[in-house]
Amino acid sequence: MFTQRWKRTGGLALFACLMLTLAFNGLALAQTPPVPVTMGAPQLGEVSETVVAPRFSFTIDTPQSVTVQALAVIPGFVPSFNVYDPSGALVQSVPNATGTGIVEAPINLTAPGTYVVEVMSVTGNPGPFVLSVIGVPPAAGSTVPSAPPPSAPLSAAIALPSGQALPGNVNPQAPPQLYTFSSSATDVLVLTVRSDAPTSGQTVTLRNATSGVIVATSGPELIAVRYNFPMALAAFTNYEVEVAHGGSAAPESYIICLELENNQIACSGAPAFAAPVATTVPAIPEAPPVETNAACMVVASQNVNVRSGPNAAFNVVETLFSGSSTPVIGQTAEGAWYQVTVDGRTGWVAAAVVGIEGNCSLVPVVAAPQPPPAQPTAAATIEATAPSSPPKGGEVLPTEESSNGTELQEPNGTEESGS
């Protein structure tokens, strides 16, 4: 009986501890400060396993209407969001009924203060997204501006023509300007957006119009961006380009242009494209090419015998004179002899008596011919009876050869054959 009562009491205590833990965690989560968002500037966020509902805040000074948009960065992420007023009360919950990668809604804000946007995943799958809060200028004579229709959160879309530079203008209180175009089946397309101001640019968002997935983004830190689009091999791809205010205190002007990469249709009426880009990215002088594949050469610092085979027993067929060089066309397996061509005759020189230049790592190994039969023993008798007195002027000393067939240099600087 005592054991059962203790088990029940311990179970209740464990349950109470668990509830207290959850309460403290919930309180900590509620106290996590939201990320500030600048109106008109996209803010990157992410729903993850640890942060299932990231929060963002923005502040208004007067009652107004805004458009809030959450745009998935990767396929498969379906966002939704809630908007809370300065007191923490829910202003509006915006579900994603279509199950696409983008959800947006106009929100009427009746009082000044700091509002919070909470982004969630409809499917439970984590993923990154881009949150935008776009202000709407108040209507004349109204305290709270009327919200724009959900189907038109951006300015009316403009179809980009090829080869024509279009001027544009955005300001902090107006929706971003939207442009559309489609890929080409025959050409690579090039899109350029350039700010007229030399100190800052606009926020440019490029996305696939069909899937809603963001292809690329750039912020006001860049005054010009340039994108290349591949040819449409199977099906055409429709794109949307959103140009938003970069955050300066005044309206911002820019030029946008779509052209063909092969310059058959280039943007006209936009001289500002080439010159500023050329000055911001100066040409770097090219360094002289380094010949990493220079031919392997042998260089003679003395007169060297060229033999008919890779051994001192072979006959001398030519002479590689001191100061001359010739390409190496082959070598022995151990690299002790190089095959060369001198005055049209192919032969071999000993590696020990020449220098090498260039890349010799790719010189092929060449099969050596059979050495000639050994000389009669009479030759040894002739060498043994050679006069021991120094030779007279103009006479050539016979060459001494080592036991391994490597040729040795004589005192007069000439490497002879010894035969």
Order of alpha helices (4+ residues) and beta strands (2+ residues): alpha-beta-beta-beta-beta-beta-beta-beta-beta-beta-beta-beta-beta-beta-beta-beta-beta-beta-beta-alpha-beta-beta-beta-beta-beta-beta-beta-alpha
